[in-house]
Amino acid sequence: MDAQTLLLLSFVLVLSIFVGFELISKVPSTLHTPLMSGSNAISGITLVGALVSTGLGGVTLGTVLGFVAIVFATINVVGGYFVTNRMLEMFKKKEDPK
């Protein structure tokens, strides 16, 4: 990979971080639960892609990066479901103690 490609990819990464932060910071709190569910679905797709990438074998770097992607996507999916569940608990009616 040449220096120009690496610079372009770094620029795209930094730009996506800033755009993502701006978008997430402007989302009202009532929309966080549906967005979290959507991001969990996307992370699930990422997890499947990482499993396929790791299972292909071949290049050692691809296998290592696939394994790292599996770890991070799994953390994201599991954490996202915990956060979604916790947010949904906030909307349930509390029972009156008798």
C-alpha positions in Angstrom: 0.0 0.0 0.0 1.5 3.3 -1.0 1.6 6.5 1.1 -1.1 8.2 -0.8 -3.6 5.4 -0.3 -2.7 5.2 3.4 -3.2 9.0 3.8 -6.6 8.8 2.0 -7.8 5.9 4.2 -6.6 7.8 7.3 -8.5 10.9 6.2 -11.7 8.9 5.7 -11.3 7.3 9.1 -10.9 10.6 10.9 -13.7 12.2 8.9 -16.1 9.3 9.8 -15.2 9.7 13.5 -16.1 13.4 13.5 -19.3 12.9 11.4 -20.4 10.0 13.6 -19.8 12.0 16.8 -21.8 14.9 15.5 -24.7 12.7 14.4 -24.9 10.8 17.6 -24.6 13.9 19.8 -27.7 15.4 18.1 -30.0 12.4 18.5 -32.8 13.0 21.0 -32.9 10.5 23.9 -36.2 9.0 22.7 -34.6 7.7 19.6 -31.6 6.1 21.2 -33.3 2.7 21.7 -34.3 2.2 18.1 -30.9 3.4 16.9 -29.2 1.0 19.3 -31.2 -1.9 17.9 -30.2 -0.9 14.4 -26.5 -0.7 15.3 -26.7 -4.1 16.9 -28.0 -5.5 13.7 -25.1 -3.9 11.8 -22.6 -5.2 14.3 -24.1 -8.7 13.8 -23.4 -8.4 10.1 -19.9 -7.2 10.9 -19.5 -10.3 13.2 -20.6 -12.6 10.4 -18.1 -11.0 8.0 -15.3 -11.2 10.5 -16.1 -14.9 11.0 -15.9 -15.5 7.2 -12.7 -13.5 6.9 -11.1 -15.4 9.7 -12.3 -18.8 8.5 -10.8 -18.4 5.0 -7.3 -19.0 6.3 -4.4 -18.0 4.1 -2.7 -14.8 5.0 -1.8 -14.6 8.7 -2.5 -10.9 8.9 -6.0 -11.4 7.6 -6.6 -14.1 10.2 -5.4 -11.9 13.0 -7.4 -8.9 11.9 -10.4 -11.1 11.5 -10.0 -12.4 15.0 -9.7 -8.8 16.4 -12.8 -7.9 14.4 -14.7 -10.9 16.0 -13.7 -9.8 19.5 -14.7 -6.1 19.0 -17.9 -6.9 17.1 -18.9 -9.4 19.8 -18.3 -6.8 22.6 -20.3 -4.3 20.6 -23.3 -6.7 20.1 -23.4 -7.9 23.6 -22.9 -4.5 25.1 -25.5 -3.0 22.8 -28.1 -5.6 23.8 -27.4 -4.9 27.5 -27.8 -1.2 27.0 -31.0 -1.7 24.9 -32.5 -3.9 27.6 -31.6 -1.4 30.3 -33.2 1.5 28.4 -36.3 -0.6 27.7 -36.6 -1.3 31.4 -36.9 2.5 32.0 -40.1 2.6 30.0 -41.9 -0.2 31.8 -44.5 0.7 34.4 -43.5 0.1 37.9 -45.8 -2.1 40.0 -47.3 -0.5 43.1 -46.0 -2.2 46.2 -49.0 -3.4 48.4 
